[in-house]
Amino acid sequence: MCAHKTAIPYDNGHFFITFTYYKWLSLIAVADGYNLIYKSFDILKSQGHFVIGFDIMPNPVHVAIAFKKQASPSIKSSGMEKDLSVTK
């Protein structure tokens, strides 16, 4: 569950995004989630966006992305949000 969720009011541009987990837990390493992150990059690239650079550590992830303005469905409606969700 996301503690803080804010819609980005831009439909294109360059963004530096960082996320981390509560109390700096190493959930990416514990869940072996590296491939899930790479898969999300592939989805973004297939939609015409650009992953400029990234740093994936056991807890924080830093990524620079250039989002391209599109008339196609948003990232949320592309299925990426479902693919990246955690299920019990």
Biopython code that builds the backbone (N, CA, C, O; Angstrom):
import numpy as np
from Bio.PDB.StructureBuilder import StructureBuilder

atoms = [
    (1, "MET", "N", (0.839, -1.176, 0.000)),
    (1, "MET", "CA", (0.000, 0.000, 0.000)),
    (1, "MET", "C", (0.883, 1.237, 0.000)),
    (1, "MET", "O", (1.853, 1.338, 0.751)),
    (2, "CYS", "N", (0.526, 2.154, -0.846)),
    (2, "CYS", "CA", (1.297, 3.389, -0.965)),
    (2, "CYS", "C", (0.900, 4.351, 0.153)),
    (2, "CYS", "O", (-0.285, 4.604, 0.371)),
    (3, "ALA", "N", (1.880, 4.877, 0.846)),
    (3, "ALA", "CA", (1.608, 5.806, 1.933)),
    (3, "ALA", "C", (1.233, 7.191, 1.408)),
    (3, "ALA", "O", (0.462, 7.913, 2.041)),
    (4, "HIS", "N", (1.777, 7.553, 0.258)),
    (4, "HIS", "CA", (1.500, 8.871, -0.312)),
    (4, "HIS", "C", (1.408, 8.716, -1.820)),
    (4, "HIS", "O", (2.353, 8.250, -2.458)),
    (5, "LYS", "N", (0.293, 9.099, -2.385)),
    (5, "LYS", "CA", (0.098, 8.935, -3.824)),
    (5, "LYS", "C", (-0.335, 10.273, -4.410)),
    (5, "LYS", "O", (-1.355, 10.836, -4.015)),
    (6, "THR", "N", (0.451, 10.771, -5.355)),
    (6, "THR", "CA", (0.164, 12.048, -5.981)),
    (6, "THR", "C", (0.222, 11.870, -7.490)),
    (6, "THR", "O", (1.174, 11.292, -8.016)),
    (7, "ALA", "N", (-0.772, 12.354, -8.171)),
    (7, "ALA", "CA", (-0.761, 12.308, -9.627)),
    (7, "ALA", "C", (0.237, 13.334, -10.149)),
    (7, "ALA", "O", (0.328, 14.446, -9.629)),
    (8, "ILE", "N", (0.972, 12.958, -11.163)),
    (8, "ILE", "CA", (1.914, 13.881, -11.798)),
    (8, "ILE", "C", (1.112, 14.716, -12.792)),
    (8, "ILE", "O", (0.487, 14.157, -13.693)),
    (9, "PRO", "N", (1.116, 16.026, -12.651)),
    (9, "PRO", "CA", (0.270, 16.871, -13.505)),
    (9, "PRO", "C", (0.858, 17.143, -14.893)),
    (9, "PRO", "O", (0.395, 18.050, -15.584)),
    (10, "TYR", "N", (1.851, 16.387, -15.305)),
    (10, "TYR", "CA", (2.499, 16.585, -16.595)),
    (10, "TYR", "C", (2.287, 15.349, -17.450)),
    (10, "TYR", "O", (2.208, 14.235, -16.931)),
    (11, "ASP", "N", (2.195, 15.542, -18.768)),
    (11, "ASP", "CA", (2.030, 14.389, -19.644)),
    (11, "ASP", "C", (3.298, 14.070, -20.437)),
    (11, "ASP", "O", (3.312, 13.141, -21.244)),
    (12, "ASN", "N", (4.358, 14.841, -20.205)),
    (12, "ASN", "CA", (5.651, 14.521, -20.824)),
    (12, "ASN", "C", (6.749, 15.258, -20.073)),
    (12, "ASN", "O", (6.478, 16.142, -19.261)),
    (13, "GLY", "N", (7.989, 14.885, -20.354)),
    (13, "GLY", "CA", (9.123, 15.546, -19.729)),
    (13, "GLY", "C", (10.078, 14.565, -19.086)),
    (13, "GLY", "O", (9.868, 13.353, -19.118)),
    (14, "HIS", "N", (11.126, 15.106, -18.505)),
    (14, "HIS", "CA", (12.151, 14.305, -17.834)),
    (14, "HIS", "C", (11.900, 14.328, -16.324)),
    (14, "HIS", "O", (11.661, 15.383, -15.736)),
    (15, "PHE", "N", (11.961, 13.154, -15.716)),
    (15, "PHE", "CA", (11.685, 13.048, -14.292)),
    (15, "PHE", "C", (12.746, 12.189, -13.614)),
    (15, "PHE", "O", (13.212, 11.198, -14.178)),
    (16, "PHE", "N", (13.117, 12.575, -12.412)),
    (16, "PHE", "CA", (13.977, 11.757, -11.557)),
    (16, "PHE", "C", (13.085, 11.241, -10.443)),
    (16, "PHE", "O", (12.539, 12.024, -9.665)),
    (17, "ILE", "N", (12.934, 9.927, -10.365)),
    (17, "ILE", "CA", (12.010, 9.302, -9.422)),
    (17, "ILE", "C", (12.794, 8.423, -8.457)),
    (17, "ILE", "O", (13.667, 7.656, -8.864)),
    (18, "THR", "N", (12.472, 8.546, -7.173)),
    (18, "THR", "CA", (13.088, 7.711, -6.141)),
    (18, "THR", "C", (11.982, 7.107, -5.304)),
    (18, "THR", "O", (11.027, 7.792, -4.937)),
    (19, "PHE", "N", (12.107, 5.823, -5.001)),
    (19, "PHE", "CA", (11.200, 5.260, -4.017)),
    (19, "PHE", "C", (11.960, 4.329, -3.096)),
    (19, "PHE", "O", (12.982, 3.746, -3.457)),
    (20, "THR", "N", (11.428, 4.215, -1.905)),
    (20, "THR", "CA", (12.040, 3.393, -0.877)),
    (20, "THR", "C", (10.933, 2.771, -0.044)),
    (20, "THR", "O", (9.763, 3.122, -0.197)),
    (21, "TYR", "N", (11.296, 1.858, 0.826)),
    (21, "TYR", "CA", (10.316, 1.159, 1.652)),
    (21, "TYR", "C", (10.406, 1.579, 3.109)),
    (21, "TYR", "O", (11.433, 2.072, 3.574)),
    (22, "TYR", "N", (9.323, 1.373, 3.804)),
    (22, "TYR", "CA", (9.191, 1.706, 5.214)),
    (22, "TYR", "C", (10.346, 1.135, 6.024)),
    (22, "TYR", "O", (10.676, -0.046, 5.913)),
    (23, "LYS", "N", (10.942, 1.971, 6.821)),
    (23, "LYS", "CA", (12.071, 1.608, 7.701)),
    (23, "LYS", "C", (13.251, 1.006, 6.926)),
    (23, "LYS", "O", (14.031, 0.227, 7.474)),
    (24, "TRP", "N", (13.365, 1.369, 5.675)),
    (24, "TRP", "CA", (14.495, 0.950, 4.836)),
    (24, "TRP", "C", (14.647, -0.568, 4.746)),
    (24, "TRP", "O", (15.764, -1.080, 4.672)),
    (25, "LEU", "N", (13.524, -1.283, 4.753)),
    (25, "LEU", "CA", (13.570, -2.733, 4.585)),
    (25, "LEU", "C", (14.096, -3.065, 3.186)),
    (25, "LEU", "O", (13.801, -2.352, 2.228)),
    (26, "SER", "N", (14.849, -4.110, 3.072)),
    (26, "SER", "CA", (15.435, -4.500, 1.781)),
    (26, "SER", "C", (14.481, -5.408, 1.011)),
    (26, "SER", "O", (14.830, -6.536, 0.664)),
    (27, "LEU", "N", (13.285, -4.911, 0.749)),
    (27, "LEU", "CA", (12.252, -5.749, 0.155)),
    (27, "LEU", "C", (12.557, -6.150, -1.279)),
    (27, "LEU", "O", (12.141, -7.226, -1.708)),
    (28, "ILE", "N", (13.257, -5.335, -2.023)),
    (28, "ILE", "CA", (13.584, -5.699, -3.401)),
    (28, "ILE", "C", (14.487, -6.923, -3.405)),
    (28, "ILE", "O", (14.291, -7.840, -4.202)),
    (29, "ALA", "N", (15.466, -6.942, -2.526)),
    (29, "ALA", "CA", (16.366, -8.088, -2.440)),
    (29, "ALA", "C", (15.652, -9.308, -1.863)),
    (29, "ALA", "O", (15.813, -10.417, -2.373)),
    (30, "VAL", "N", (14.869, -9.116, -0.811)),
    (30, "VAL", "CA", (14.181, -10.230, -0.158)),
    (30, "VAL", "C", (13.189, -10.886, -1.110)),
    (30, "VAL", "O", (13.099, -12.112, -1.166)),
    (31, "ALA", "N", (12.445, -10.080, -1.857)),
    (31, "ALA", "CA", (11.438, -10.609, -2.782)),
    (31, "ALA", "C", (12.016, -10.925, -4.151)),
    (31, "ALA", "O", (11.287, -11.362, -5.042)),
    (32, "ASP", "N", (13.311, -10.710, -4.331)),
    (32, "ASP", "CA", (13.965, -10.880, -5.627)),
    (32, "ASP", "C", (13.183, -10.117, -6.708)),
    (32, "ASP", "O", (12.844, -10.664, -7.758)),
    (33, "GLY", "N", (12.910, -8.841, -6.417)),
    (33, "GLY", "CA", (12.082, -8.015, -7.275)),
    (33, "GLY", "C", (12.812, -7.289, -8.383)),
    (33, "GLY", "O", (12.225, -6.438, -9.051)),
    (34, "TYR", "N", (14.066, -7.598, -8.591)),
    (34, "TYR", "CA", (14.829, -6.900, -9.627)),
    (34, "TYR", "C", (14.199, -7.094, -11.010)),
    (34, "TYR", "O", (14.067, -6.139, -11.775)),
    (35, "ASN", "N", (13.810, -8.333, -11.328)),
    (35, "ASN", "CA", (13.218, -8.597, -12.646)),
    (35, "ASN", "C", (11.901, -7.864, -12.830)),
    (35, "ASN", "O", (11.569, -7.469, -13.947)),
    (36, "LEU", "N", (11.149, -7.675, -11.764)),
    (36, "LEU", "CA", (9.901, -6.930, -11.840)),
    (36, "LEU", "C", (10.163, -5.476, -12.229)),
    (36, "LEU", "O", (9.409, -4.887, -13.003)),
    (37, "ILE", "N", (11.221, -4.914, -11.694)),
    (37, "ILE", "CA", (11.583, -3.537, -12.048)),
    (37, "ILE", "C", (12.033, -3.462, -13.503)),
    (37, "ILE", "O", (11.648, -2.546, -14.230)),
    (38, "TYR", "N", (12.857, -4.434, -13.931)),
    (38, "TYR", "CA", (13.281, -4.454, -15.331)),
    (38, "TYR", "C", (12.076, -4.610, -16.258)),
    (38, "TYR", "O", (12.034, -3.999, -17.326)),
    (39, "LYS", "N", (11.099, -5.422, -15.860)),
    (39, "LYS", "CA", (9.893, -5.616, -16.665)),
    (39, "LYS", "C", (9.133, -4.295, -16.796)),
    (39, "LYS", "O", (8.619, -3.977, -17.868)),
    (40, "SER", "N", (9.062, -3.528, -15.709)),
    (40, "SER", "CA", (8.375, -2.234, -15.780)),
    (40, "SER", "C", (9.098, -1.293, -16.741)),
    (40, "SER", "O", (8.454, -0.520, -17.451)),
    (41, "PHE", "N", (10.423, -1.351, -16.771)),
    (41, "PHE", "CA", (11.172, -0.538, -17.729)),
    (41, "PHE", "C", (10.834, -0.963, -19.158)),
    (41, "PHE", "O", (10.685, -0.114, -20.037)),
    (42, "ASP", "N", (10.713, -2.262, -19.392)),
    (42, "ASP", "CA", (10.364, -2.753, -20.731)),
    (42, "ASP", "C", (8.986, -2.250, -21.162)),
    (42, "ASP", "O", (8.790, -1.891, -22.323)),
    (43, "ILE", "N", (8.031, -2.225, -20.225)),
    (43, "ILE", "CA", (6.688, -1.717, -20.536)),
    (43, "ILE", "C", (6.765, -0.248, -20.912)),
    (43, "ILE", "O", (6.160, 0.173, -21.898)),
    (44, "LEU", "N", (7.505, 0.536, -20.134)),
    (44, "LEU", "CA", (7.661, 1.961, -20.445)),
    (44, "LEU", "C", (8.287, 2.160, -21.817)),
    (44, "LEU", "O", (7.824, 2.992, -22.597)),
    (45, "LYS", "N", (9.337, 1.402, -22.114)),
    (45, "LYS", "CA", (10.018, 1.545, -23.404)),
    (45, "LYS", "C", (9.102, 1.138, -24.553)),
    (45, "LYS", "O", (9.138, 1.753, -25.619)),
    (46, "SER", "N", (8.274, 0.100, -24.347)),
    (46, "SER", "CA", (7.357, -0.333, -25.408)),
    (46, "SER", "C", (6.301, 0.730, -25.697)),
    (46, "SER", "O", (5.714, 0.736, -26.779)),
    (47, "GLN", "N", (6.053, 1.625, -24.750)),
    (47, "GLN", "CA", (5.106, 2.724, -24.935)),
    (47, "GLN", "C", (5.775, 3.975, -25.503)),
    (47, "GLN", "O", (5.125, 5.009, -25.657)),
    (48, "GLY", "N", (7.062, 3.887, -25.814)),
    (48, "GLY", "CA", (7.765, 5.018, -26.417)),
    (48, "GLY", "C", (8.463, 5.930, -25.439)),
    (48, "GLY", "O", (8.990, 6.968, -25.839)),
    (49, "HIS", "N", (8.485, 5.572, -24.157)),
    (49, "HIS", "CA", (9.185, 6.373, -23.156)),
    (49, "HIS", "C", (10.653, 5.936, -23.094)),
    (49, "HIS", "O", (11.024, 4.916, -23.676)),
    (50, "PHE", "N", (11.470, 6.696, -22.400)),
    (50, "PHE", "CA", (12.903, 6.413, -22.339)),
    (50, "PHE", "C", (13.368, 6.301, -20.895)),
    (50, "PHE", "O", (13.139, 7.201, -20.088)),
    (51, "VAL", "N", (14.018, 5.195, -20.577)),
    (51, "VAL", "CA", (14.665, 5.046, -19.270)),
    (51, "VAL", "C", (16.086, 5.550, -19.476)),
    (51, "VAL", "O", (16.906, 4.887, -20.111)),
    (52, "ILE", "N", (16.366, 6.721, -18.936)),
    (52, "ILE", "CA", (17.655, 7.373, -19.158)),
    (52, "ILE", "C", (18.745, 6.737, -18.299)),
    (52, "ILE", "O", (19.870, 6.543, -18.761)),
    (53, "GLY", "N", (18.416, 6.420, -17.071)),
    (53, "GLY", "CA", (19.377, 5.807, -16.166)),
    (53, "GLY", "C", (18.667, 5.329, -14.917)),
    (53, "GLY", "O", (17.577, 5.798, -14.591)),
    (54, "PHE", "N", (19.287, 4.397, -14.222)),
    (54, "PHE", "CA", (18.673, 3.891, -13.001)),
    (54, "PHE", "C", (19.722, 3.309, -12.069)),
    (54, "PHE", "O", (20.828, 2.961, -12.481)),
    (55, "ASP", "N", (19.346, 3.212, -10.812)),
    (55, "ASP", "CA", (20.176, 2.594, -9.777)),
    (55, "ASP", "C", (19.231, 1.795, -8.889)),
    (55, "ASP", "O", (18.426, 2.368, -8.155)),
    (56, "ILE", "N", (19.331, 0.485, -8.959)),
    (56, "ILE", "CA", (18.467, -0.392, -8.167)),
    (56, "ILE", "C", (19.307, -0.996, -7.057)),
    (56, "ILE", "O", (20.268, -1.725, -7.303)),
    (57, "MET", "N", (18.924, -0.676, -5.835)),
    (57, "MET", "CA", (19.622, -1.204, -4.656)),
    (57, "MET", "C", (18.647, -2.096, -3.887)),
    (57, "MET", "O", (17.468, -2.144, -4.237)),
    (58, "PRO", "N", (19.097, -2.793, -2.863)),
    (58, "PRO", "CA", (18.171, -3.669, -2.128)),
    (58, "PRO", "C", (16.943, -2.954, -1.577)),
    (58, "PRO", "O", (15.906, -3.587, -1.381)),
    (59, "ASN", "N", (17.032, -1.667, -1.326)),
    (59, "ASN", "CA", (15.857, -0.940, -0.871)),
    (59, "ASN", "C", (15.506, 0.202, -1.809)),
    (59, "ASN", "O", (14.468, 0.122, -2.465)),
    (60, "PRO", "N", (16.289, 1.245, -1.914)),
    (60, "PRO", "CA", (15.840, 2.347, -2.761)),
    (60, "PRO", "C", (16.062, 2.052, -4.241)),
    (60, "PRO", "O", (16.945, 1.287, -4.629)),
    (61, "VAL", "N", (15.228, 2.688, -5.041)),
    (61, "VAL", "CA", (15.374, 2.654, -6.493)),
    (61, "VAL", "C", (15.368, 4.099, -6.958)),
    (61, "VAL", "O", (14.508, 4.885, -6.562)),
    (62, "HIS", "N", (16.327, 4.441, -7.796)),
    (62, "HIS", "CA", (16.401, 5.766, -8.401)),
    (62, "HIS", "C", (16.328, 5.554, -9.912)),
    (62, "HIS", "O", (17.011, 4.685, -10.456)),
    (63, "VAL", "N", (15.510, 6.339, -10.575)),
    (63, "VAL", "CA", (15.405, 6.191, -12.027)),
    (63, "VAL", "C", (15.143, 7.551, -12.666)),
    (63, "VAL", "O", (14.368, 8.358, -12.153)),
    (64, "ALA", "N", (15.798, 7.782, -13.782)),
    (64, "ALA", "CA", (15.554, 8.974, -14.596)),
    (64, "ALA", "C", (14.810, 8.509, -15.844)),
    (64, "ALA", "O", (15.296, 7.659, -16.590)),
    (65, "ILE", "N", (13.627, 9.077, -16.058)),
    (65, "ILE", "CA", (12.768, 8.661, -17.162)),
    (65, "ILE", "C", (12.347, 9.886, -17.955)),
    (65, "ILE", "O", (12.039, 10.934, -17.389)),
    (66, "ALA", "N", (12.338, 9.739, -19.273)),
    (66, "ALA", "CA", (11.787, 10.771, -20.148)),
    (66, "ALA", "C", (10.456, 10.232, -20.669)),
    (66, "ALA", "O", (10.419, 9.281, -21.449)),
    (67, "PHE", "N", (9.370, 10.856, -20.224)),
    (67, "PHE", "CA", (8.051, 10.455, -20.680)),
    (67, "PHE", "C", (7.704, 11.222, -21.946)),
    (67, "PHE", "O", (7.853, 12.442, -22.008)),
    (68, "LYS", "N", (7.249, 10.504, -22.936)),
    (68, "LYS", "CA", (6.891, 11.082, -24.228)),
    (68, "LYS", "C", (5.382, 11.301, -24.258)),
    (68, "LYS", "O", (4.612, 10.411, -23.897)),
    (69, "LYS", "N", (4.965, 12.480, -24.687)),
    (69, "LYS", "CA", (3.538, 12.770, -24.788)),
    (69, "LYS", "C", (2.922, 11.845, -25.822)),
    (69, "LYS", "O", (3.425, 11.714, -26.938)),
    (70, "GLN", "N", (1.814, 11.199, -25.430)),
    (70, "GLN", "CA", (1.177, 10.234, -26.321)),
    (70, "GLN", "C", (-0.329, 10.393, -26.286)),
    (70, "GLN", "O", (-0.900, 10.907, -25.324)),
    (71, "ALA", "N", (-0.953, 9.941, -27.354)),
    (71, "ALA", "CA", (-2.409, 9.886, -27.387)),
    (71, "ALA", "C", (-2.890, 8.514, -26.933)),
    (71, "ALA", "O", (-4.087, 8.294, -26.747)),
    (72, "SER", "N", (-1.941, 7.590, -26.756)),
    (72, "SER", "CA", (-2.295, 6.222, -26.359)),
    (72, "SER", "C", (-2.647, 6.167, -24.873)),
    (72, "SER", "O", (-2.479, 7.155, -24.158)),
    (73, "PRO", "N", (-3.133, 5.019, -24.410)),
    (73, "PRO", "CA", (-3.519, 4.897, -22.996)),
    (73, "PRO", "C", (-2.366, 5.220, -22.051)),
    (73, "PRO", "O", (-1.194, 5.090, -22.402)),
    (74, "SER", "N", (-2.727, 5.638, -20.859)),
    (74, "SER", "CA", (-1.736, 6.005, -19.856)),
    (74, "SER", "C", (-1.032, 4.778, -19.309)),
    (74, "SER", "O", (-1.432, 3.646, -19.577)),
    (75, "ILE", "N", (0.020, 5.015, -18.540)),
    (75, "ILE", "CA", (0.749, 3.917, -17.902)),
    (75, "ILE", "C", (-0.195, 3.121, -17.007)),
    (75, "ILE", "O", (-0.142, 1.892, -16.970)),
    (76, "LYS", "N", (-1.055, 3.830, -16.291)),
    (76, "LYS", "CA", (-1.971, 3.161, -15.366)),
    (76, "LYS", "C", (-2.898, 2.211, -16.112)),
    (76, "LYS", "O", (-3.145, 1.102, -15.636)),
    (77, "SER", "N", (-3.416, 2.613, -17.262)),
    (77, "SER", "CA", (-4.357, 1.764, -17.978)),
    (77, "SER", "C", (-3.670, 0.735, -18.868)),
    (77, "SER", "O", (-4.346, -0.083, -19.491)),
    (78, "SER", "N", (-2.351, 0.759, -18.941)),
    (78, "SER", "CA", (-1.632, -0.168, -19.802)),
    (78, "SER", "C", (-1.480, -1.548, -19.191)),
    (78, "SER", "O", (-1.057, -2.480, -19.875)),
    (79, "GLY", "N", (-1.814, -1.696, -17.922)),
    (79, "GLY", "CA", (-1.627, -2.967, -17.256)),
    (79, "GLY", "C", (-0.381, -2.999, -16.401)),
    (79, "GLY", "O", (-0.180, -3.941, -15.635)),
    (80, "MET", "N", (0.470, -1.972, -16.518)),
    (80, "MET", "CA", (1.701, -1.956, -15.744)),
    (80, "MET", "C", (1.399, -1.920, -14.256)),
    (80, "MET", "O", (2.073, -2.584, -13.467)),
    (81, "GLU", "N", (0.397, -1.155, -13.869)),
    (81, "GLU", "CA", (0.059, -1.069, -12.452)),
    (81, "GLU", "C", (-0.345, -2.448, -11.922)),
    (81, "GLU", "O", (0.032, -2.821, -10.811)),
    (82, "LYS", "N", (-1.110, -3.204, -12.714)),
    (82, "LYS", "CA", (-1.512, -4.547, -12.297)),
    (82, "LYS", "C", (-0.303, -5.478, -12.244)),
    (82, "LYS", "O", (-0.154, -6.258, -11.303)),
    (83, "ASP", "N", (0.557, -5.394, -13.256)),
    (83, "ASP", "CA", (1.743, -6.254, -13.309)),
    (83, "ASP", "C", (2.657, -6.017, -12.129)),
    (83, "ASP", "O", (3.329, -6.945, -11.677)),
    (84, "LEU", "N", (2.701, -4.798, -11.616)),
    (84, "LEU", "CA", (3.621, -4.456, -10.553)),
    (84, "LEU", "C", (2.997, -4.585, -9.166)),
    (84, "LEU", "O", (3.672, -4.374, -8.158)),
    (85, "SER", "N", (1.719, -4.930, -9.111)),
    (85, "SER", "CA", (1.069, -5.019, -7.802)),
    (85, "SER", "C", (1.529, -6.261, -7.069)),
    (85, "SER", "O", (1.900, -7.264, -7.679)),
    (86, "VAL", "N", (1.499, -6.177, -5.770)),
    (86, "VAL", "CA", (1.902, -7.295, -4.924)),
    (86, "VAL", "C", (0.651, -8.011, -4.487)),
    (86, "VAL", "O", (-0.287, -7.397, -3.978)),
    (87, "THR", "N", (0.640, -9.314, -4.687)),
    (87, "THR", "CA", (-0.512, -10.111, -4.270)),
    (87, "THR", "C", (-0.121, -11.038, -3.144)),
    (87, "THR", "O", (1.039, -11.431, -3.018)),
    (88, "LYS", "N", (-1.098, -11.383, -2.328)),
    (88, "LYS", "CA", (-0.856, -12.292, -1.213)),
    (88, "LYS", "C", (-0.995, -13.720, -1.656)),
    (88, "LYS", "O", (-0.827, -14.635, -0.851)),
]
sb = StructureBuilder()
sb.init_structure("model")
sb.init_model(0)
sb.init_chain("A")
sb.init_seg("    ")
for serial, (resi, resn, name, xyz) in enumerate(atoms, 1):
    if name == "N":
        sb.init_residue(resn, " ", resi, " ")
    sb.init_atom(name, np.array(xyz, "f"), 0.0, 1.0, " ", f" {name:<3s}", serial, name[0])
structure = sb.get_structure()
